[in-house]
Each structure stands twice: as structure tokens, then as C-alpha cells.
Amino acid sequence: MQGFIKTNPVAGSDSLLCEAKGLELLETALNRAGIVKVRVPARLEIRRDRLCLELINSVSASEQQMSLLGESLAQIHKQRHSYYGLASGNFIGLSPQANIKSDNWGRFFLDYRLGFQIRRIADSAVRERFLAELERCREALENFLNATSRGPALVHGDLWSGNVMFDRNGQNVWLIDPAVYYADPDVDLAMTEMFGGFSSAFYSAYDAVFPRADDYPLKRRIYNFYHYLNHYNLFGDAYLSGCEEGLAALDETLYR
């Protein structure tokens, strides 16, 4: 089996070990659901400074593969877990991702996703303004997310088009670079819409198995606020407007 070698992108960290563990959790969930054509690459060597994965020769997706991905993701999302979060921290791309085990989804997302990223903002004026708005909306946001969560379920955590591969024979779909935790499944659906790349066949197949509710459009904006914050912290002002949109979505929870 040919391998693809990754070196540690965050020097001195456990990011590769966390990636391998995330792939293992996804693989377990896929196996539990009896899914054989959506897969994760085999881990051929796992070290703190080096991760060797099965090599996937990827091409553009067919509509059949997009449907397969949507249906399979919905089956994973329907599997229930006993808590939100994760027992230990991991990474989302180049950024640390804080975790605890929690029975309160709204509070977890507020503190360990939005609050964690906001506190990493270098610009003190932006940081303090965002923190103040988060606190102003705290009770309404927590109550809204708890009332509408469809979890806890395992999520990929960073599900954009660059983290899905489609093999040349047109049969298998591969999930890579996870940032897994247990969450409201809508966090994954929201991320698929942030940068495009998922066709209508994906959403039709997903909703046929595990349909989204009417509150999803607002949740999408709230959940993607986390990703815009992460990208703002990593890449700068190009993502600030997305953060402002997320902040506006928090405000809408006050008036529901």
C-alpha cells in the first residue's frame, strides 16, 4: 500500500496524534453504521512528528459519490453519544481546539468554541467588543442551542470540500483532516456551506435520512462564526466581515 507522509504542521504539538485519533473515531462510526464506501485512510505509521497515511488518488466527485457522502454522514450523525465535546483537546487545522466532556451543548459551544477563539484575537478592541456581545447574548444563545440541538453525535468538525476526497474508480469517498468531537450534527452541515463545494445531491441525500429543521439557517450562521473566528485568527482581516455576520446571528437569538 502506497503511503503519504505528513510532518507535524504545529511544531512540538500532538496535532498528528490527534489527527490519527480523529480518523480512528470516524472509522469506528462508519463501521458501526455498516458503511463501506465512505472511508478514512489507513494509518500506516503514527508518530508525534510524522504520520504516514494511505495514499488516495483523488478526482472530482460524481453526483453518485456526493449522494453517498450525504447519506453516510447522516447515518453517522444519527448515532447518539453520551456527552458533548471530547475528553481532551485536539486541533482544527493549525489551531488548538479546546474540549471538555459536557452535558450542556449551548454552554460548551459558547465557551469552548466561540469564547475560546475570541480570546485568541490579537486586536484588543475587536476582542473586547466580541466578548461583550457574547456575554450579552449568553443566556439566549445557550438556551437556543440547547433547545435545537440534534446531538450529541460525532462530527468531522472541519468538513469543507478540501477535507473530502473521491477516488478514481468512482466508488469510494474518503474523509481526511478531521477535528472531531461530539456535537449538534448541524455544525458539520454548516461548515459544508461555508466555502461551497458540496452539490445539491449531497444535501438531498442527507435530508432524506436525517432532515434538518426550520431553525437550521440561523444555526448555520452561529456555527460558522466559530470557523470565521478561526480563520480570522490565522489569516487576518479578510475574514473579519464573516465574523461580524456571526456576531449579528448571536444577536438574533435575543428576539426569538
C-alpha positions in Angstrom: 0.0 0.0 0.0 1.4 3.4 -1.0 1.8 6.0 1.7 1.5 9.7 2.0 3.7 11.3 4.7 2.7 14.3 6.8 5.1 16.1 9.1 3.9 18.0 12.1 2.4 21.3 10.9 2.4 22.7 14.5 6.0 22.1 15.7 6.2 20.3 19.0 2.5 19.7 19.3 0.4 16.5 19.3 -1.5 17.6 16.2 -0.7 14.4 14.2 -1.6 12.1 17.1 -4.9 14.0 17.4 -5.5 13.6 13.7 -4.8 9.8 13.8 -7.2 9.5 16.8 -9.9 11.5 14.9 -9.6 9.2 11.9 -10.0 6.2 14.2 -13.1 7.6 15.7 -14.6 8.3 12.3 -13.7 4.8 11.2 -15.4 3.3 14.2 -18.6 5.3 13.5 -18.6 4.3 9.8 -18.1 0.6 10.7 -20.9 0.8 13.3 -23.2 2.1 10.7 -22.2 -0.6 8.2 -20.8 2.0 5.7 -18.1 0.5 3.4 -17.8 3.1 0.6 -17.1 6.1 2.8 -13.8 5.6 4.4 -10.8 7.1 6.1 -7.2 6.4 5.0 -5.3 3.7 6.8 -2.8 4.9 9.3 0.5 3.2 8.2 2.7 4.9 10.8 1.8 7.1 13.7 4.5 9.3 15.4 4.4 12.6 17.1 6.5 14.2 14.2 5.3 12.0 11.3 2.1 10.5 10.1 2.0 8.1 7.2 -1.4 7.7 5.6 -2.7 5.5 2.8 -2.3 7.4 -0.4 -5.6 8.4 -2.1 -5.5 9.5 -5.8 -8.4 11.9 -5.8 -10.5 13.2 -8.7 -13.7 15.4 -8.9 -16.8 13.9 -7.3 -19.6 12.3 -9.2 -23.2 13.0 -8.2 -23.4 9.4 -7.0 -20.4 10.0 -4.7 -21.9 13.2 -3.4 -25.2 11.4 -2.6 -23.2 8.6 -0.9 -21.4 11.1 1.2 -24.6 12.8 2.2 -26.4 9.6 3.1 -23.4 8.2 5.0 -22.8 11.4 7.0 -26.5 11.4 8.1 -26.1 7.8 9.3 -23.1 8.8 11.4 -25.0 11.8 12.8 -27.9 9.7 13.9 -25.7 7.7 16.2 -26.1 9.1 19.7 -23.3 9.7 22.2 -23.4 10.2 26.0 -21.9 13.7 26.1 -20.9 16.8 24.1 -17.3 17.7 23.5 -14.3 15.4 23.9 -12.2 14.1 26.7 -9.1 16.0 25.5 -8.1 18.9 23.3 -7.3 18.5 19.7 -6.7 20.7 16.6 -8.7 22.3 13.9 -6.2 22.9 11.1 -3.3 24.8 12.6 -5.3 26.0 15.7 -5.8 24.3 19.0 -9.3 23.2 19.7 -10.3 23.1 23.4 -12.5 20.3 24.7 -14.2 19.0 27.8 -17.0 16.5 28.4 -20.2 18.4 28.8 -23.9 17.7 29.1 -24.7 21.3 28.1 -24.3 21.9 24.4 -25.1 25.6 24.4 -22.6 26.4 27.1 -19.9 24.2 25.6 -20.2 25.9 22.2 -20.3 29.3 23.7 -17.2 28.8 26.0 -15.1 26.2 24.2 -15.7 27.2 20.6 -16.7 30.9 20.3 -15.2 32.2 23.6 -12.0 30.3 23.1 -11.4 31.7 19.6 -12.5 35.2 20.6 -10.0 35.3 23.4 -7.2 34.5 20.9 -7.9 37.7 18.9 -4.8 39.8 18.8 -6.7 43.2 18.3 -7.8 44.1 21.8 -10.6 46.4 20.6 -12.1 43.7 18.4 -11.6 41.1 21.1 -13.3 43.1 23.9 -16.2 44.1 21.6 -16.8 40.5 20.6 -16.5 39.2 24.2 -19.0 41.8 25.4 -21.5 40.8 22.7 -21.0 37.1 23.5 -21.8 37.8 27.2 -24.8 40.0 26.3 -26.3 37.1 24.3 -25.1 34.3 26.6 -28.4 33.2 28.1 -30.4 33.4 24.9 -27.7 31.7 22.8 -27.2 28.9 25.3 -31.0 28.2 25.5 -31.4 28.4 21.7 -28.6 25.9 21.0 -29.8 23.5 23.8 -33.4 23.6 22.6 -32.5 22.9 18.9 -29.5 20.5 19.1 -29.9 17.2 17.3 -26.9 15.7 19.1 -24.7 14.7 20.7 -23.2 12.9 17.7 -19.7 12.5 16.3 -18.9 15.3 13.8 -16.0 15.6 11.5 -15.5 19.1 12.8 -13.8 20.7 9.7 -16.0 19.4 6.9 -15.2 21.6 3.9 -14.6 20.4 0.3 -10.8 20.2 0.8 -11.2 17.6 3.5 -13.2 15.1 1.4 -11.6 13.1 -1.4 -13.1 11.0 -4.2 -11.1 8.1 -5.7 -10.6 7.5 -9.4 -12.7 4.4 -9.7 -15.8 6.4 -8.8 -16.7 4.1 -5.9 -15.2 5.4 -2.6 -15.3 8.7 -0.7 -12.6 9.5 1.8 -12.7 11.8 4.9 -9.4 13.4 5.9 -8.1 16.0 8.3 -10.8 15.7 11.0 -11.3 18.0 14.0 -13.7 15.5 15.7 -15.8 16.0 18.8 -19.4 15.2 19.8 -21.8 18.0 18.9 -25.0 19.0 17.3 -24.7 17.5 13.8 -25.6 20.8 12.2 -22.1 22.1 12.9 -20.9 19.8 10.0 -23.7 20.8 7.7 -22.9 24.5 8.4 -19.3 24.0 7.5 -20.1 22.4 4.2 -21.8 25.6 3.1 -19.0 28.0 4.2 -16.8 27.6 1.2 -19.0 25.8 -1.2 -18.1 22.5 -2.9 -21.0 20.3 -1.9 -23.7 19.7 -4.5 -27.4 19.6 -4.1 -27.2 15.8 -4.4 -25.3 15.8 -1.1 -28.0 17.8 0.8 -30.9 15.9 -0.7 -29.4 12.6 0.3 -28.6 13.8 3.8 -32.0 15.3 4.4 -33.7 12.1 3.2 -32.1 10.2 6.1 -31.8 12.9 8.8 -33.6 16.1 7.7 -32.6 19.5 9.1 -35.2 21.6 10.9 -36.5 25.1 10.2 -34.1 26.6 12.6 -31.0 25.4 10.7 -30.4 28.7 8.7 -29.7 30.6 12.0 -27.7 27.8 13.5 -25.6 27.7 10.3 -24.6 31.3 10.8 -23.8 30.8 14.5 -21.8 27.6 13.9 -19.8 29.1 11.1 -18.9 32.1 13.3 -16.5 29.7 15.0 -14.8 28.9 11.7 -14.7 32.6 10.7 -13.1 33.4 14.0 -10.5 30.7 13.5 -9.7 31.9 10.0 -9.5 35.5 11.2 -7.0 34.5 13.9 -5.0 32.5 11.4 -5.2 34.7 8.2 -6.3 38.2 9.2 -8.8 40.8 8.2 -10.2 39.1 5.1 -12.3 37.1 7.5 -13.5 39.9 9.8 -16.7 40.5 7.8 -17.6 36.8 8.3 -17.1 37.3 12.0 -19.3 40.4 12.0 -22.0 38.3 10.3 -21.7 35.7 13.0 -21.9 38.3 15.7 -25.1 39.5 14.2 -26.5 36.0 14.3 -25.9 35.8 18.0 -28.0 39.0 18.5 -30.9 37.3 16.7 -31.2 34.7 19.4 -32.3 37.5 21.8 -35.5 38.1 19.8 -36.7 34.6 19.2 
